[in-house]
Amino acid sequence: MAGSGEWSPTMDDTEDIQKICDQVKPDVDKMIGTTYRDYKADKYKNQIVTGGQYYIIKVYVGGEEYIHLSLYRKPDGVVTLRGVQQHKTKDDLLEPFPN
């Protein structure tokens, strides 16, 4: 686990990470203007900061395509979608991106 303020190493998805992705799926669909039938968390990184956690999550969306989500979760569990990067592949590294 990374220290406070540092990004963690890339980790495999967990049930909690999938739940976070499911919470923001309507926002993802709205932001990119499409609805993905497949939508499965694959890998993630997180960063613990004062007042919450940031996440970068790789999500499988069908075929050979993935998207990257940038999220923020407050201590009370409220999750906010900060950004989406489309046209990613399984091999693309998870890196923080401007929102």
Helices and strands as residue ranges (DSSP letters): E 11-12, H 15-32, E 40-49, E 52-62, E 65-73, E 79-88
